[in-house]
């Protein structure tokens, strides 16, 4: 079977670089060759992502065309034939070529393609879909993966990644394409001349920047004193350099220094191990620059600028700065928004904060303190976007959405996480802290002193291969059939099972329905407000285990977190 696929590609591949790649593999690495051909690259609920190369299990012009053809069939089946699809791409290898191949495939199947002339971030793709009233969007990116990866993300007419029912339908159309090598594409020159292939007008950039102004909480203060804040910014060789710098400077933050070694697009991401703002190592150059300048805040974005990391001055750190984790940045953003709104028009329970089930419970505590409502979603920003759309139809107000993995959204004119938005508002929070003679770290400690110290941690059990997949499922089923009764002597109070869609109060065995999509996830709440959430990873051969604790002191929170994580991981290991 594998050899038949190899022979088929050898006979039919027209792309010369891929042909040479195949010939080289046949002469050399048999293991890599088999990996390229033993299966089709999976198109999942978040799209398609994989290593670049030849074969059906690699990302190349043929597998990209397959994804685009599946989207065309999906749109046609949903009565959107003939509409326009907006396409954007980031700084990765072959991103622009893949964007063009998606466009030409769609055009061949009766659609119009509206393509950005130059690389743009994911949030601007989301915005452009809504702004131009397109029927769909495509983003060519592999987020913060290593440089040998690229990917295709698909967005619906709301500018959001597809909800589960829609994505399942799209996946079925992609999988139904039998031979990616025979997919017909339109001629580029003819498509341009016939105005089927057009470019996104520059006024979309202006409209996005205009929308950003609406989320600034204290425009007068920022305009008057924004230059007082010293900001170091790194786009980590990605797409955020121009849109975030423009957003900052046009709104008053004119004292912005870019990390020169990382400001230009570079598909190799040559100065970092991974272009991931969650990784402290990615901040090393920014921290060096920050120390030279005495910067007040450091920010870095991933290649497609949907995630942002923030580092703040810390005299107890040898590096001079401390990278905030995703929950901490989210807490600062949320507190900033709620505090300012409470001082202005006021906060009501019609204002809604959205967070995922594995994001810190600190968000709920802060939201409810100010009088807002907090709603949980499943892991993944598509669920937050789906909820925002639901709110718009029943007059509920979306205020803020976030997840612990460094993704935030403040204005619903975008329907995916937006590092440009978050970068602006975290700088506003830093400016207001500086006006009081403080740093963001001081602000964070003030919040903890008032509401308690929240600490979170994520552990993973890597279980590879077919055996590993079975072990992961067996562990989940074990937790379902024989749930924890207590951890470190602290009794379990509540169990939420998202596969069974029910919440169980342990002491009374009373059950309440959970109104969330089915997902193979179990979450435990202990009587001391500790929580543990267990789920299979959607992208890696891992069982992911999330922990959250709350204590009156930082030391108490750290101790409690260490104890509960060690206990649970030992128990899971013993159940293997």
C-alpha positions in Angstrom: 0.0 0.0 0.0 2.8 2.4 0.9 4.8 1.5 -2.1 1.8 2.0 -4.3 1.4 5.6 -2.9 5.1 6.3 -3.5 4.9 5.0 -7.1 1.7 7.1 -7.7 3.4 10.2 -6.5 6.6 9.5 -8.5 4.5 9.2 -11.7 2.2 12.1 -11.2 4.0 14.9 -9.2 4.6 17.9 -11.4 6.3 20.1 -8.8 10.0 19.8 -9.4 11.1 20.5 -5.9 8.8 17.8 -4.5 10.0 15.4 -7.2 13.6 15.9 -6.2 12.6 15.5 -2.5 11.0 12.2 -3.3 14.0 10.9 -5.3 16.3 11.9 -2.5 14.3 10.1 0.1 14.2 6.9 -2.0 17.9 6.9 -2.1 18.3 7.7 1.6 16.1 7.7 4.7 13.6 4.8 4.5 12.0 5.6 7.8 11.2 9.2 6.8 10.0 8.0 3.4 7.5 5.7 5.0 6.3 8.4 7.4 5.6 10.7 4.4 3.4 8.1 2.8 1.9 5.7 5.4 -1.2 7.9 5.9 -3.0 11.1 4.8 -2.2 14.2 6.8 -5.1 14.7 9.2 -7.5 17.5 8.7 -8.9 18.1 12.2 -11.2 20.4 14.0 -8.6 23.2 13.9 -7.6 22.6 10.3 -4.5 20.9 9.0 -0.9 21.2 10.3 2.2 19.2 9.5 5.8 19.1 8.4 6.7 20.4 5.0 7.7 17.8 2.4 6.6 15.3 -0.2 3.7 12.8 0.2 0.2 12.7 1.5 1.4 12.9 5.1 3.2 16.2 4.6 2.1 19.7 3.9 2.7 20.6 0.2 0.8 22.3 -2.6 -1.2 19.1 -3.2 -2.3 18.5 0.3 -3.1 22.2 0.6 -5.2 22.0 -2.6 -7.0 19.0 -1.0 -8.0 21.1 2.0 -9.2 24.0 -0.2 -11.2 21.6 -2.4 -12.9 20.2 0.7 -13.7 23.7 1.8 -15.2 24.5 -1.6 -17.5 21.4 -1.5 -18.5 22.2 2.1 -19.4 25.8 1.2 -21.4 24.7 -1.9 -23.3 22.2 0.2 -24.2 25.0 2.6 -25.5 27.3 -0.2 -22.6 29.7 -0.3 -21.4 28.9 -3.8 -19.9 31.8 -5.7 -19.0 33.7 -2.5 -15.6 35.2 -1.7 -13.0 33.7 0.6 -10.4 35.8 2.3 -6.9 34.3 2.5 -4.0 35.4 4.7 -0.5 33.9 5.4 2.3 34.3 7.9 6.1 34.3 7.6 6.6 30.5 7.3 8.2 28.6 4.5 5.9 28.5 1.4 3.1 30.4 3.1 2.4 32.7 0.2 2.6 29.9 -2.3 0.1 27.8 -0.2 -2.2 30.9 0.0 -2.2 31.2 -3.8 -2.8 27.5 -4.3 -5.8 27.7 -2.0 -7.1 30.7 -3.9 -6.7 29.0 -7.3 -8.4 25.8 -6.2 -11.4 27.8 -4.9 -11.6 29.8 -8.0 -11.6 26.7 -10.2 -14.6 25.6 -8.2 -16.6 28.8 -8.6 -15.4 31.0 -5.7 -13.7 34.3 -5.6 -10.5 34.7 -3.7 -9.5 37.9 -1.7 -5.9 37.5 -0.8 -3.7 39.8 1.3 -0.8 41.2 -0.6 1.6 40.7 2.2 1.8 38.6 5.4 -0.8 39.4 8.0 -1.7 38.0 11.4 -4.5 35.6 12.2 -6.7 38.3 14.0 -6.6 40.5 10.9 -7.8 37.5 8.8 -10.7 37.1 11.2 -11.5 40.8 11.0 -11.3 40.9 7.2 -13.7 38.0 6.8 -16.3 39.9 8.8 -15.5 43.3 7.3 -15.7 42.1 3.7 -18.7 39.9 4.3 -16.9 36.9 3.0 -18.3 33.4 3.2 -15.1 31.9 4.7 -11.4 32.6 5.5 -8.2 30.6 5.3 -5.1 31.3 7.4 -1.8 29.7 6.3 0.1 29.2 9.5 1.5 26.7 12.0 1.2 29.0 14.9 4.3 28.6 17.2 5.5 25.2 15.8 9.1 24.7 14.7 10.1 26.1 11.3 9.7 22.8 9.4 5.9 23.0 9.9 3.1 24.9 8.2 -0.7 24.6 8.3 -4.1 25.6 7.1 -6.8 27.1 9.4 -10.3 27.6 8.2 -12.7 30.3 9.3 -16.5 30.6 8.8 -18.4 33.7 7.8 -18.3 35.0 11.3 -14.5 35.1 11.2 -14.3 32.2 13.7 -12.8 28.7 13.5 -15.6 26.3 12.7 -17.7 24.9 15.6 -17.8 21.1 16.0 -20.7 20.3 13.8 -19.4 22.5 11.0 -15.9 21.3 11.3 -17.0 17.6 11.3 -18.8 18.3 8.0 -15.8 20.1 6.5 -13.5 17.2 7.6 -15.8 14.7 5.8 -15.5 16.7 2.6 -11.7 17.0 2.8 -11.4 13.2 3.5 -13.6 12.5 0.6 -11.0 13.8 -1.9 -9.4 10.7 -3.1 -6.4 11.9 -5.0 -4.8 15.3 -4.2 -2.5 15.0 -7.3 -5.4 15.3 -9.7 -7.0 18.4 -8.3 -7.5 21.1 -11.0 -6.6 24.7 -10.2 -7.3 27.9 -12.1 -4.7 29.7 -14.1 -3.2 32.5 -12.0 -3.0 35.1 -14.9 -6.5 34.4 -16.0 -7.9 34.6 -12.5 -6.2 38.0 -12.0 -7.5 39.3 -15.3 -11.0 38.0 -14.6 -11.0 39.6 -11.2 -11.6 36.3 -9.5 -8.3 36.6 -7.7 -8.1 40.0 -6.1 -6.2 41.5 -3.3 -7.5 42.7 0.1 -7.8 46.5 -0.1 -5.6 48.6 2.2 -8.6 50.2 3.9 -9.1 46.9 5.7 -5.9 47.6 7.7 -7.2 51.0 8.5 -10.6 49.7 9.6 -9.0 47.2 11.9 -6.8 49.9 13.5 -9.9 52.1 13.9 -11.7 49.3 15.7 -8.7 48.8 18.0 -9.3 52.3 19.4 -12.6 51.2 20.8 -11.0 48.8 23.3 -8.7 51.4 24.9 -10.1 52.0 28.4 -8.7 55.5 29.1 -7.9 57.1 25.8 -7.2 60.5 27.3 -4.7 59.2 29.7 -3.0 57.0 27.1 -2.8 59.9 24.6 -1.4 62.3 27.2 1.1 60.0 28.9 1.6 56.9 26.7 5.1 58.1 25.7 6.2 57.8 29.4 6.0 54.0 29.1 9.1 52.3 27.8 8.1 49.2 25.8 10.3 46.5 24.2 8.5 44.5 21.6 9.5 41.4 19.6 7.3 39.9 16.9 9.6 36.8 17.0 10.2 37.0 13.2 6.4 36.8 12.5 3.6 39.0 11.4 2.9 41.5 14.3 5.7 44.0 13.6 3.6 46.5 11.6 0.1 46.1 13.0 1.1 46.1 16.7 3.7 48.9 16.4 1.1 51.0 14.5 -1.6 50.3 17.1 0.7 51.3 19.9 2.1 54.4 18.4 -1.2 55.7 17.0 -2.8 55.4 20.4 -0.1 57.2 22.2 2.5 54.6 23.1 5.3 56.1 21.1 8.3 54.8 23.2 8.4 51.4 21.5 11.7 49.7 20.9 11.7 46.6 18.6 14.2 43.8 19.2 16.1 44.4 16.1 17.4 40.8 15.7 13.8 39.5 15.7 11.8 42.2 14.1 11.9 41.0 10.4 10.1 38.0 9.1 12.3 34.9 9.1 10.8 31.4 8.3 13.7 29.8 10.1 13.0 31.8 13.3 16.8 31.8 13.6 17.2 33.5 17.0 14.9 31.2 19.0 14.5 27.5 19.7 10.8 27.9 19.2 8.9 31.0 18.1 6.7 30.6 21.2 6.0 33.5 23.6 5.2 31.0 26.3 8.9 29.9 26.3 11.1 32.1 28.6 14.0 31.5 26.2 12.2 33.3 23.5 12.4 36.4 25.7 16.2 36.4 26.2 17.0 39.1 23.6 14.0 41.2 24.7 15.2 40.9 28.3 18.7 42.0 27.4 17.3 45.0 25.6 14.9 45.8 28.4 17.7 45.8 30.9 19.7 48.2 28.7 16.8 50.6 28.6 15.1 50.1 31.9 11.9 49.1 30.0 8.6 49.0 31.9 7.2 46.1 29.9 8.3 43.5 27.4 5.9 41.9 24.9 6.4 39.2 22.3 4.0 37.6 19.8 4.0 34.3 18.0 4.4 34.1 14.2 0.7 34.6 13.4 0.2 37.0 16.3 -2.8 35.3 18.0 -0.8 34.7 21.2 1.2 37.1 23.3 3.7 36.8 26.1 4.4 39.6 28.6 7.5 40.0 30.8 7.6 42.5 33.7 10.4 43.9 35.8 11.3 41.7 38.8 14.1 42.6 41.1 14.1 39.0 42.4 14.9 37.6 39.0 18.5 37.1 37.8 17.3 38.1 34.3 15.8 41.4 35.6 12.3 40.4 34.3 9.8 37.6 34.9 7.6 36.1 32.2 4.0 36.1 33.3 2.1 32.9 32.6 -1.1 33.0 30.6 -3.4 33.1 33.5 -1.5 36.0 35.1 -1.7 38.1 32.0 -5.3 37.3 31.6 -6.0 38.3 35.1 -4.3 41.7 34.7 -6.2 42.3 31.4 -9.5 41.3 33.0 -9.0 43.4 36.1 -7.9 46.4 34.1 -11.1 46.2 31.9 -13.5 45.6 34.9 -11.9 48.3 37.0 -12.2 50.9 34.3 -15.7 50.0 33.3 -16.8 50.1 36.9 -15.5 53.6 37.2 -17.3 54.6 34.1 -20.6 53.2 32.8 -20.6 50.4 35.4 -20.6 46.6 35.3 -23.7 44.4 35.3 -24.4 40.7 35.2 -25.2 41.2 31.5 -21.4 41.7 31.0 -19.9 38.3 30.3 -16.4 37.0 30.7 -15.6 33.8 28.8 -12.8 31.4 29.8 -12.0 27.8 29.1 -12.5 25.0 31.6 -8.7 24.7 32.2 -8.2 28.5 32.7 -7.7 29.8 36.2 -10.7 30.2 38.5 -9.3 33.7 39.4 -11.2 35.0 36.4 -14.5 33.9 37.8 -13.7 35.4 41.2 -12.7 38.8 39.8 -15.6 38.9 37.3 -18.2 38.2 40.0 -16.6 40.7 42.4 -17.2 43.5 39.9 -20.7 42.2 39.2 -20.1 40.5 35.8 -21.0 37.0 34.8 -18.3 34.3 34.0 -19.0 31.4 31.6 -16.8 28.4 30.9 -16.3 26.9 27.5 -14.4 23.8 26.3 -10.7 24.2 25.5 -10.2 26.1 22.3 -11.0 29.6 21.2 -13.6 28.4 18.7 -15.9 27.7 21.6 -15.4 31.3 22.9 -16.2 32.6 19.5 -19.3 30.4 19.3 -20.4 31.8 22.6 -19.8 35.4 21.5 -22.1 34.8 18.5 -24.7 33.4 20.8 -24.5 36.5 23.0 -25.0 38.8 20.0 -28.3 37.1 19.2 -29.8 37.5 22.7 -28.4 40.9 23.7 -25.8 39.7 26.2 -22.6 41.7 26.3 -19.3 40.1 25.6 -16.6 41.7 27.7 -13.5 39.5 27.6 -12.5 36.0 26.5 -9.3 34.1 27.3 -7.5 30.9 27.7 -4.5 29.9 29.8 -2.3 29.3 26.7 -1.6 33.0 26.1 -4.7 33.8 24.0 -7.0 36.8 24.7 -9.8 38.7 23.1 -11.3 42.1 24.2 -13.2 43.3 21.1 -15.6 41.1 19.3 -14.8 42.6 15.9 -12.3 39.7 15.8 -13.5 36.2 16.6 -10.2 34.5 17.5 -7.5 35.3 20.0 -5.8 38.6 19.2 -2.3 39.5 20.4 -2.6 43.0 18.9 -5.6 43.8 21.1 -4.0 42.3 24.2 -0.7 44.1 23.5 -2.4 47.4 23.6 -4.3 46.9 26.8 -1.5 45.3 28.7 0.5 48.4 27.9 -2.3 50.6 29.1 -2.4 48.6 32.4 1.4 49.0 32.7 1.0 52.8 32.1 -1.6 53.2 34.8 0.5 51.1 37.2 3.5 53.3 36.4 1.5 56.4 37.1 1.1 55.1 40.6 4.8 54.3 41.0 4.2 50.6 40.5 4.8 47.8 38.0 2.5 45.2 36.6 4.0 42.7 39.0 3.0 45.0 41.9 -0.5 45.2 40.4 -0.7 41.4 40.3 0.3 41.1 43.9 -2.3 43.7 44.9 -5.0 41.5 43.2 -3.7 38.4 44.9 -3.6 40.1 48.3 -7.3 41.1 47.8 -8.6 37.9 46.3 -6.2 35.1 47.3 -3.2 33.6 45.5 -4.1 31.5 42.5 -1.5 29.1 41.1 -1.9 26.8 38.1 0.2 24.1 36.5 -0.1 21.8 33.5 1.5 18.3 33.4 1.6 15.8 30.6 2.0 12.1 30.4 3.5 11.2 27.0 2.1 7.9 25.8 3.1 7.2 22.2 1.8 4.9 19.5 -1.2 2.7 19.3 -0.5 1.3 22.8 -0.2 4.8 24.2 -3.5 5.8 22.7 -5.2 2.9 24.4 -3.5 3.7 27.7 -4.7 7.3 27.5 -8.3 6.2 26.9 -8.0 3.6 29.6 -6.9 6.2 32.1 -9.8 8.5 31.2 -12.2 5.6 31.6 -10.6 4.6 34.9 -11.2 8.2 36.2 -14.8 7.9 35.0 -15.5 4.5 36.6 -13.4 4.9 39.7 -13.1 8.7 40.4 -10.9 10.2 43.0 -12.7 10.4 46.3 -10.0 12.6 48.0 -6.6 14.0 47.2 -4.1 14.6 50.0 -6.9 14.0 52.4 -9.0 16.8 50.8 -12.4 15.4 49.7 -13.7 15.7 46.2 -16.7 18.0 46.2 -17.9 18.0 42.6 -17.1 16.1 39.4 -17.8 17.5 36.0 -17.8 14.9 33.1 -18.0 16.7 29.8 -18.5 13.4 27.9 -21.5 12.5 30.0 -22.4 16.2 30.1 -23.2 16.2 33.8 -22.0 17.7 37.1 -22.2 15.5 40.1 -22.3 16.8 43.7 -20.4 13.9 45.4 -21.9 14.1 48.9 -25.5 14.0 47.7 -24.9 12.3 44.3 -27.2 14.9 42.8 -26.6 15.5 39.1 -27.0 18.7 37.0 -26.7 18.8 33.2 -23.7 20.6 31.7 -24.7 22.6 28.6 -21.4 22.2 26.7 -20.5 20.1 23.7 -19.4 16.5 24.5 -15.7 16.2 25.1 -13.7 13.4 26.7 -12.7 15.5 29.7 -13.2 15.1 33.4 -12.7 17.9 36.0 -12.6 17.5 39.8 -13.3 20.2 42.4 -12.0 19.7 45.9 -13.5 21.2 49.0 -10.6 23.7 49.4 -11.2 25.1 45.9 -8.4 23.0 44.3 -9.4 21.7 40.9 -7.9 19.0 38.6 -8.8 18.6 34.9 -7.8 15.6 32.8 -8.1 15.4 29.0 -6.3 13.8 26.0 -4.3 16.2 23.9 -5.9 17.0 20.6 -2.5 17.3 18.8 0.0 15.2 20.6 0.2 11.6 22.1 -0.2 13.0 25.6 -2.7 12.9 28.5 -2.8 16.5 29.8 -3.5 17.2 33.5 -4.3 20.7 34.7 -4.1 21.8 38.3 -5.4 25.0 40.0 -5.2 26.0 43.7 -6.1 29.0 45.8 -4.5 30.1 49.1 -4.2 33.2 51.3 -0.4 33.3 50.7 1.9 32.7 47.7 3.9 30.2 49.7 0.7 28.3 50.6 -0.4 28.2 47.0 2.9 26.9 45.8 3.0 24.2 48.5 -0.6 23.1 47.8 0.0 23.0 44.1 3.2 20.9 44.5 1.5 18.4 46.8 -1.7 17.9 44.7 0.2 17.6 41.4 2.6 15.0 42.8 -0.2 13.0 44.4 -2.3 13.0 41.2 0.5 12.2 38.8 1.6 9.3 41.0 -1.9 7.9 41.1 -2.3 8.2 37.3 1.0 6.4 36.9 -0.1 3.6 39.2 -3.3 3.2 37.2 -1.4 2.5 33.9 
